Amino acid sequence: GVVGENSPCLAQHLTRLIVGQVVEGRVIAISGAGHMSLLTHPKPIATAMSHHIVRSEAWRSSRAHAA
C-alpha cells in the first residue's frame, strides 16, 4: 500500500492494517506527500505502482513454476 508521509494518522493506520493482511504486502511512504498524493506527487506514486507490478508479476511467475 502507498501512504503519504503527511497523510492523516487514521489513513496511515488503516493502510498498515490492510497491508498486514496481504501476502508479501508492503507499505511505501511517499516523502512529503499527504492525503492527495496522487495529485501532488504523481511521479513517486507511479514509481511505486510500477515496482508493485514488477514484484507481483515476478511473484506470480515463481508461484506458477512451483506448482
Biopython code that builds the backbone (N, CA, C, O; Angstrom):
import numpy as np
from Bio.PDB.StructureBuilder import StructureBuilder

atoms = [
    (1, "GLY", "N", (0.812, -1.168, 0.000)),
    (1, "GLY", "CA", (0.000, 0.000, 0.000)),
    (1, "GLY", "C", (0.867, 1.246, 0.000)),
    (1, "GLY", "O", (1.990, 1.236, 0.503)),
    (2, "VAL", "N", (0.362, 2.264, -0.539)),
    (2, "VAL", "CA", (1.065, 3.542, -0.607)),
    (2, "VAL", "C", (0.361, 4.520, 0.313)),
    (2, "VAL", "O", (-0.864, 4.632, 0.302)),
    (3, "VAL", "N", (1.155, 5.229, 1.112)),
    (3, "VAL", "CA", (0.612, 6.209, 2.031)),
    (3, "VAL", "C", (1.491, 7.451, 1.978)),
    (3, "VAL", "O", (2.710, 7.357, 1.834)),
    (4, "GLY", "N", (0.870, 8.592, 2.094)),
    (4, "GLY", "CA", (1.631, 9.834, 2.167)),
    (4, "GLY", "C", (2.225, 9.990, 3.551)),
    (4, "GLY", "O", (1.571, 9.699, 4.553)),
    (5, "GLU", "N", (3.461, 10.448, 3.607)),
    (5, "GLU", "CA", (4.140, 10.662, 4.884)),
    (5, "GLU", "C", (3.339, 11.596, 5.796)),
    (5, "GLU", "O", (3.364, 11.455, 7.019)),
    (6, "ASN", "N", (2.630, 12.551, 5.186)),
    (6, "ASN", "CA", (1.845, 13.511, 5.951)),
    (6, "ASN", "C", (0.343, 13.236, 5.901)),
    (6, "ASN", "O", (-0.465, 14.108, 6.220)),
    (7, "SER", "N", (-0.023, 12.023, 5.499)),
    (7, "SER", "CA", (-1.436, 11.651, 5.484)),
    (7, "SER", "C", (-1.951, 11.609, 6.921)),
    (7, "SER", "O", (-1.170, 11.437, 7.857)),
    (8, "PRO", "N", (-3.264, 11.767, 7.097)),
    (8, "PRO", "CA", (-3.824, 11.664, 8.448)),
    (8, "PRO", "C", (-3.451, 10.325, 9.094)),
    (8, "PRO", "O", (-3.330, 9.309, 8.410)),
    (9, "CYS", "N", (-3.273, 10.337, 10.390)),
    (9, "CYS", "CA", (-2.874, 9.129, 11.135)),
    (9, "CYS", "C", (-3.818, 7.963, 10.867)),
    (9, "CYS", "O", (-3.371, 6.826, 10.724)),
    (10, "LEU", "N", (-5.115, 8.234, 10.799)),
    (10, "LEU", "CA", (-6.075, 7.161, 10.553)),
    (10, "LEU", "C", (-5.826, 6.506, 9.198)),
    (10, "LEU", "O", (-5.870, 5.281, 9.091)),
    (11, "ALA", "N", (-5.570, 7.296, 8.172)),
    (11, "ALA", "CA", (-5.295, 6.748, 6.836)),
    (11, "ALA", "C", (-4.031, 5.891, 6.859)),
    (11, "ALA", "O", (-3.995, 4.821, 6.251)),
    (12, "GLN", "N", (-3.004, 6.353, 7.551)),
    (12, "GLN", "CA", (-1.770, 5.579, 7.646)),
    (12, "GLN", "C", (-2.016, 4.270, 8.406)),
    (12, "GLN", "O", (-1.531, 3.211, 8.005)),
    (13, "HIS", "N", (-2.758, 4.353, 9.485)),
    (13, "HIS", "CA", (-3.052, 3.172, 10.289)),
    (13, "HIS", "C", (-3.856, 2.144, 9.483)),
    (13, "HIS", "O", (-3.524, 0.958, 9.484)),
    (14, "LEU", "N", (-4.893, 2.591, 8.806)),
    (14, "LEU", "CA", (-5.725, 1.676, 8.020)),
    (14, "LEU", "C", (-4.924, 1.036, 6.888)),
    (14, "LEU", "O", (-5.095, -0.147, 6.595)),
    (15, "THR", "N", (-4.058, 1.809, 6.258)),
    (15, "THR", "CA", (-3.207, 1.259, 5.198)),
    (15, "THR", "C", (-2.343, 0.138, 5.752)),
    (15, "THR", "O", (-2.226, -0.923, 5.139)),
    (16, "ARG", "N", (-1.739, 0.371, 6.908)),
    (16, "ARG", "CA", (-0.890, -0.656, 7.511)),
    (16, "ARG", "C", (-1.694, -1.894, 7.918)),
    (16, "ARG", "O", (-1.212, -3.017, 7.773)),
    (17, "LEU", "N", (-2.896, -1.702, 8.419)),
    (17, "LEU", "CA", (-3.746, -2.846, 8.770)),
    (17, "LEU", "C", (-4.088, -3.685, 7.545)),
    (17, "LEU", "O", (-4.013, -4.913, 7.579)),
    (18, "ILE", "N", (-4.460, -3.013, 6.477)),
    (18, "ILE", "CA", (-4.829, -3.732, 5.244)),
    (18, "ILE", "C", (-3.622, -4.464, 4.672)),
    (18, "ILE", "O", (-3.709, -5.642, 4.324)),
    (19, "VAL", "N", (-2.496, -3.764, 4.576)),
    (19, "VAL", "CA", (-1.289, -4.383, 4.019)),
    (19, "VAL", "C", (-0.845, -5.572, 4.854)),
    (19, "VAL", "O", (-0.306, -6.542, 4.321)),
    (20, "GLY", "N", (-1.067, -5.502, 6.152)),
    (20, "GLY", "CA", (-0.710, -6.612, 7.026)),
    (20, "GLY", "C", (-1.472, -7.889, 6.727)),
    (20, "GLY", "O", (-1.063, -8.966, 7.161)),
    (21, "GLN", "N", (-2.564, -7.792, 5.999)),
    (21, "GLN", "CA", (-3.370, -8.957, 5.646)),
    (21, "GLN", "C", (-3.076, -9.487, 4.242)),
    (21, "GLN", "O", (-3.690, -10.457, 3.800)),
    (22, "VAL", "N", (-2.143, -8.852, 3.551)),
    (22, "VAL", "CA", (-1.829, -9.211, 2.168)),
    (22, "VAL", "C", (-0.505, -9.974, 2.123)),
    (22, "VAL", "O", (0.488, -9.542, 2.708)),
    (23, "VAL", "N", (-0.497, -11.099, 1.432)),
    (23, "VAL", "CA", (0.732, -11.872, 1.267)),
    (23, "VAL", "C", (1.764, -10.989, 0.574)),
    (23, "VAL", "O", (1.478, -10.365, -0.448)),
    (24, "GLU", "N", (2.955, -10.946, 1.136)),
    (24, "GLU", "CA", (4.045, -10.129, 0.584)),
    (24, "GLU", "C", (3.706, -8.636, 0.553)),
    (24, "GLU", "O", (4.302, -7.882, -0.217)),
    (25, "GLY", "N", (2.760, -8.210, 1.378)),
    (25, "GLY", "CA", (2.357, -6.806, 1.400)),
    (25, "GLY", "C", (3.433, -5.901, 1.958)),
    (25, "GLY", "O", (4.180, -6.297, 2.852)),
    (26, "ARG", "N", (3.517, -4.698, 1.441)),
    (26, "ARG", "CA", (4.481, -3.699, 1.891)),
    (26, "ARG", "C", (3.821, -2.335, 1.903)),
    (26, "ARG", "O", (2.940, -2.043, 1.094)),
    (27, "VAL", "N", (4.262, -1.508, 2.835)),
    (27, "VAL", "CA", (3.807, -0.119, 2.884)),
    (27, "VAL", "C", (4.929, 0.755, 2.342)),
    (27, "VAL", "O", (6.080, 0.643, 2.764)),
    (28, "ILE", "N", (4.584, 1.613, 1.414)),
    (28, "ILE", "CA", (5.537, 2.587, 0.880)),
    (28, "ILE", "C", (5.033, 3.959, 1.281)),
    (28, "ILE", "O", (3.924, 4.354, 0.922)),
    (29, "ALA", "N", (5.857, 4.685, 2.029)),
    (29, "ALA", "CA", (5.510, 6.047, 2.445)),
    (29, "ALA", "C", (6.154, 7.035, 1.478)),
    (29, "ALA", "O", (7.366, 7.013, 1.262)),
    (30, "ILE", "N", (5.333, 7.890, 0.909)),
    (30, "ILE", "CA", (5.820, 8.899, -0.031)),
    (30, "ILE", "C", (6.214, 10.144, 0.763)),
    (30, "ILE", "O", (5.378, 10.786, 1.399)),
    (31, "SER", "N", (7.491, 10.464, 0.713)),
    (31, "SER", "CA", (8.041, 11.586, 1.471)),
    (31, "SER", "C", (7.373, 12.906, 1.083)),
    (31, "SER", "O", (7.271, 13.246, -0.096)),
    (32, "GLY", "N", (6.929, 13.630, 2.085)),
    (32, "GLY", "CA", (6.332, 14.947, 1.876)),
    (32, "GLY", "C", (4.904, 14.930, 1.363)),
    (32, "GLY", "O", (4.280, 15.984, 1.246)),
    (33, "ALA", "N", (4.377, 13.759, 1.055)),
    (33, "ALA", "CA", (3.025, 13.655, 0.498)),
    (33, "ALA", "C", (1.991, 13.609, 1.611)),
    (33, "ALA", "O", (2.270, 13.199, 2.737)),
    (34, "GLY", "N", (0.806, 14.037, 1.264)),
    (34, "GLY", "CA", (-0.317, 13.982, 2.177)),
    (34, "GLY", "C", (-1.418, 13.113, 1.599)),
    (34, "GLY", "O", (-1.160, 12.201, 0.814)),
    (35, "HIS", "N", (-2.642, 13.405, 1.994)),
    (35, "HIS", "CA", (-3.799, 12.609, 1.597)),
    (35, "HIS", "C", (-4.049, 12.631, 0.085)),
    (35, "HIS", "O", (-4.563, 11.657, -0.464)),
    (36, "MET", "N", (-3.700, 13.705, -0.579)),
    (36, "MET", "CA", (-3.948, 13.828, -2.022)),
    (36, "MET", "C", (-2.693, 13.541, -2.848)),
    (36, "MET", "O", (-2.449, 14.191, -3.864)),
    (37, "SER", "N", (-1.908, 12.571, -2.407)),
    (37, "SER", "CA", (-0.618, 12.302, -3.040)),
    (37, "SER", "C", (-0.713, 11.934, -4.514)),
    (37, "SER", "O", (0.232, 12.170, -5.267)),
    (38, "LEU", "N", (-1.829, 11.365, -4.938)),
    (38, "LEU", "CA", (-1.988, 11.066, -6.370)),
    (38, "LEU", "C", (-1.897, 12.328, -7.220)),
    (38, "LEU", "O", (-1.384, 12.295, -8.339)),
    (39, "LEU", "N", (-2.389, 13.422, -6.692)),
    (39, "LEU", "CA", (-2.358, 14.689, -7.429)),
    (39, "LEU", "C", (-1.096, 15.498, -7.159)),
    (39, "LEU", "O", (-0.583, 16.167, -8.056)),
    (40, "THR", "N", (-0.594, 15.440, -5.927)),
    (40, "THR", "CA", (0.538, 16.284, -5.559)),
    (40, "THR", "C", (1.893, 15.639, -5.807)),
    (40, "THR", "O", (2.890, 16.345, -5.958)),
    (41, "HIS", "N", (1.949, 14.315, -5.850)),
    (41, "HIS", "CA", (3.204, 13.582, -6.013)),
    (41, "HIS", "C", (3.036, 12.440, -7.026)),
    (41, "HIS", "O", (3.287, 11.284, -6.687)),
    (42, "PRO", "N", (2.615, 12.744, -8.263)),
    (42, "PRO", "CA", (2.312, 11.667, -9.216)),
    (42, "PRO", "C", (3.514, 10.810, -9.598)),
    (42, "PRO", "O", (3.360, 9.607, -9.807)),
    (43, "LYS", "N", (4.698, 11.394, -9.694)),
    (43, "LYS", "CA", (5.858, 10.590, -10.121)),
    (43, "LYS", "C", (6.241, 9.529, -9.093)),
    (43, "LYS", "O", (6.435, 8.374, -9.470)),
    (44, "PRO", "N", (6.359, 9.878, -7.790)),
    (44, "PRO", "CA", (6.668, 8.810, -6.825)),
    (44, "PRO", "C", (5.567, 7.750, -6.730)),
    (44, "PRO", "O", (5.848, 6.574, -6.499)),
    (45, "ILE", "N", (4.326, 8.170, -6.909)),
    (45, "ILE", "CA", (3.219, 7.204, -6.890)),
    (45, "ILE", "C", (3.340, 6.262, -8.084)),
    (45, "ILE", "O", (3.190, 5.049, -7.933)),
    (46, "ALA", "N", (3.610, 6.808, -9.264)),
    (46, "ALA", "CA", (3.762, 5.985, -10.472)),
    (46, "ALA", "C", (4.932, 5.014, -10.316)),
    (46, "ALA", "O", (4.843, 3.856, -10.725)),
    (47, "THR", "N", (6.014, 5.484, -9.729)),
    (47, "THR", "CA", (7.174, 4.612, -9.500)),
    (47, "THR", "C", (6.809, 3.488, -8.545)),
    (47, "THR", "O", (7.156, 2.333, -8.791)),
    (48, "ALA", "N", (6.117, 3.804, -7.465)),
    (48, "ALA", "CA", (5.698, 2.777, -6.504)),
    (48, "ALA", "C", (4.781, 1.760, -7.175)),
    (48, "ALA", "O", (4.915, 0.559, -6.943)),
    (49, "MET", "N", (3.860, 2.225, -7.995)),
    (49, "MET", "CA", (2.942, 1.320, -8.691)),
    (49, "MET", "C", (3.702, 0.427, -9.664)),
    (49, "MET", "O", (3.420, -0.767, -9.767)),
    (50, "SER", "N", (4.653, 0.997, -10.368)),
    (50, "SER", "CA", (5.456, 0.229, -11.318)),
    (50, "SER", "C", (6.237, -0.869, -10.611)),
    (50, "SER", "O", (6.276, -2.007, -11.078)),
    (51, "HIS", "N", (6.860, -0.531, -9.484)),
    (51, "HIS", "CA", (7.601, -1.532, -8.706)),
    (51, "HIS", "C", (6.661, -2.627, -8.222)),
    (51, "HIS", "O", (7.018, -3.805, -8.221)),
    (52, "HIS", "N", (5.462, -2.238, -7.812)),
    (52, "HIS", "CA", (4.485, -3.220, -7.350)),
    (52, "HIS", "C", (4.121, -4.198, -8.469)),
    (52, "HIS", "O", (4.064, -5.408, -8.247)),
    (53, "ILE", "N", (3.879, -3.679, -9.652)),
    (53, "ILE", "CA", (3.509, -4.532, -10.783)),
    (53, "ILE", "C", (4.633, -5.504, -11.107)),
    (53, "ILE", "O", (4.381, -6.689, -11.321)),
    (54, "VAL", "N", (5.866, -5.020, -11.145)),
    (54, "VAL", "CA", (7.008, -5.878, -11.440)),
    (54, "VAL", "C", (7.149, -6.966, -10.373)),
    (54, "VAL", "O", (7.342, -8.136, -10.705)),
    (55, "ARG", "N", (7.053, -6.585, -9.084)),
    (55, "ARG", "CA", (7.148, -7.562, -7.998)),
    (55, "ARG", "C", (6.015, -8.577, -8.069)),
    (55, "ARG", "O", (6.231, -9.769, -7.854)),
    (56, "SER", "N", (4.808, -8.108, -8.371)),
    (56, "SER", "CA", (3.650, -9.005, -8.448)),
    (56, "SER", "C", (3.809, -10.015, -9.572)),
    (56, "SER", "O", (3.506, -11.195, -9.400)),
    (57, "GLU", "N", (4.279, -9.556, -10.714)),
    (57, "GLU", "CA", (4.475, -10.467, -11.843)),
    (57, "GLU", "C", (5.565, -11.491, -11.532)),
    (57, "GLU", "O", (5.433, -12.663, -11.884)),
    (58, "ALA", "N", (6.632, -11.059, -10.878)),
    (58, "ALA", "CA", (7.701, -11.983, -10.513)),
    (58, "ALA", "C", (7.181, -13.019, -9.510)),
    (58, "ALA", "O", (7.490, -14.206, -9.613)),
    (59, "TRP", "N", (6.383, -12.550, -8.532)),
    (59, "TRP", "CA", (5.823, -13.464, -7.536)),
    (59, "TRP", "C", (4.895, -14.474, -8.203)),
    (59, "TRP", "O", (4.963, -15.672, -7.928)),
    (60, "ARG", "N", (4.033, -13.979, -9.078)),
    (60, "ARG", "CA", (3.107, -14.888, -9.787)),
    (60, "ARG", "C", (3.851, -15.904, -10.602)),
    (60, "ARG", "O", (3.491, -17.081, -10.616)),
    (61, "SER", "N", (4.895, -15.462, -11.289)),
    (61, "SER", "CA", (5.692, -16.354, -12.120)),
    (61, "SER", "C", (6.365, -17.424, -11.273)),
    (61, "SER", "O", (6.388, -18.594, -11.655)),
    (62, "SER", "N", (6.913, -17.032, -10.125)),
    (62, "SER", "CA", (7.576, -18.024, -9.267)),
    (62, "SER", "C", (6.573, -19.016, -8.709)),
    (62, "SER", "O", (6.898, -20.192, -8.550)),
    (63, "ARG", "N", (5.363, -18.571, -8.409)),
    (63, "ARG", "CA", (4.317, -19.464, -7.901)),
    (63, "ARG", "C", (3.863, -20.431, -8.995)),
    (63, "ARG", "O", (3.585, -21.595, -8.710)),
    (64, "ALA", "N", (3.787, -19.967, -10.224)),
    (64, "ALA", "CA", (3.359, -20.822, -11.341)),
    (64, "ALA", "C", (4.392, -21.920, -11.600)),
    (64, "ALA", "O", (4.030, -23.055, -11.912)),
    (65, "HIS", "N", (5.662, -21.586, -11.472)),
    (65, "HIS", "CA", (6.717, -22.578, -11.694)),
    (65, "HIS", "C", (6.812, -23.580, -10.545)),
    (65, "HIS", "O", (7.256, -24.711, -10.741)),
    (66, "ALA", "N", (6.399, -23.169, -9.355)),
    (66, "ALA", "CA", (6.455, -24.066, -8.194)),
    (66, "ALA", "C", (5.332, -25.094, -8.226)),
    (66, "ALA", "O", (5.443, -26.161, -7.622)),
    (67, "ALA", "N", (4.253, -24.773, -8.930)),
    (67, "ALA", "CA", (3.082, -25.666, -8.940)),
    (67, "ALA", "C", (3.208, -26.800, -9.922)),
    (67, "ALA", "O", (2.301, -27.623, -10.035)),
]
sb = StructureBuilder()
sb.init_structure("model")
sb.init_model(0)
sb.init_chain("A")
sb.init_seg("    ")
for serial, (resi, resn, name, xyz) in enumerate(atoms, 1):
    if name == "N":
        sb.init_residue(resn, " ", resi, " ")
    sb.init_atom(name, np.array(xyz, "f"), 0.0, 1.0, " ", f" {name:<3s}", serial, name[0])
structure = sb.get_structure()
